[in-house]
């Protein structure tokens, strides 16, 4: 089976999470991603734990399907090599602080002179414009500044960072979307462009109804715990042996839930007749529902609610996620064989495509593993020329 991005060549100057996540998405879809790393050091995340045989599991989970070469871009000859590579590339992705690539003489304005068709994607904390542009940022910083922490946590509790690094991950996803959109435009016009994605912008973009609620009501949203702020019932409920998440997101689903719980009287109660009224009386409804859900265990309620067509699910810990039959059936946990680390399980490819399915083919590369291969195949250098470059400290 062919892959959707076969034939697309990406020069990947990214490190840690936001940029590598974007290029991983592209590599999974078949793009040739050449990860360009600092000699001897490599991507910062190679030094993040946990480790398997001294190899970072963090790094390996984000850099599968890529090639790695080293290049010391502080040396003029290395810059010349990079510029030669740009002539053959479709996409460049970097997540340096704005201005870094320009200082090296490798910013978009210079690179597009060499290759007008190039797509140049830059993921940074605050973007390439605005008063914060030159500021450094990490995931926790943009989660704090972007508002998502202020609406996450228990009711009345302190602002809470979302567990996964969604500041980075959303920037990676939006970068990948921007690159694909730019490639489509280039296919039609032959013209490349710069894609500028800011982590802070992405956090604002995913605030969803929090912005709408504030604009309409004038009330500043606060943490609401595990309850949905606009839909009821839409939260976890206690069972005999734990909790079950129930999401009866409309009147029809609420009616079905009432039926299987043998509580049709709730349908005639003015407090619960409509979603707005249920939301207004959410605490009272939760108390009533839990009187019922506490009579059976979680698995029993799953079966009952599934049969009725009411959305529900257990609150799985990570070990249970890896063993979930649906997750397994969709190949969302895959195993790769790394030459040093051995077997490693990681998340699979979430986009399922009927004609061009993405896949995890190769493990994350060792540092500089493909340097000779790339210089030979892409630029046509001989072994002797490569040896001389190595002696000069270019790789």
Buried (B, 14 or more C-beta within 10 A) or exposed (E): EEBBBEEBBBBBBBBBBBBBBBBBBBBBBBBBBBBBBBBEEBBBBBEBEEBBEEBBBBBBBBBBBBBBBBBBBEBEBBBEBBBBBBEEBBBBBBBBBBEBBBEBEBBBEBBBEEBEBBBBBBBBBBBBEEEBBBBEBBBEBBBBBBBBBBBBBEEEEEBBBBEEBBBBBBBBBBBBBBBBEBBEBBEEEEEBBBBBBBBBBBBBEBBEBBEEBBEEEEEEBBBBEEBBBBBBBBBBBBBEEEBBBBBBBEBEBBBBBBEBBEBEEBEEBEBBBEBEBBBBBBEEBBEBBBEBBEEBBBBBBBEBBEEBEBBBBBEEEEEEEBEBEEBEEEBBBBEBEBEEBEEBEBEBBEEEEEEBBBBBEBBBBBBBBBBBEBBBEBBEBEEEEBEEBBEEEBB
